[in-house]
Amino acid sequence: PFTDNSPIDEQKAALESGLAFRGKNNLCITKQGSFVFLGEIITDGDFSLRETPPENLCETCNRCQKA
């Protein structure tokens, strides 16, 4: 298991796995928002995504850019 100090780019892994999308502020946005803790477990287990990836809600919001 890894947290914060990992050989894996956590943001890239979250984006490629469908866990998040990249917002206009370059943060990973999940269904819970952008203030999330990313970690990973390295395994040879076969896992599939059980949830649909979050919808990209950054199309018209622009609140982070205005702030």
Beta strands, then each sheet from edge to edge (+ up, - down):
strand 1: 2-3
strand 2: 21-22
strand 3: 28-29
strand 4: 39-40
sheet 1: 1+ 4-
sheet 2: 2+ 3-
end
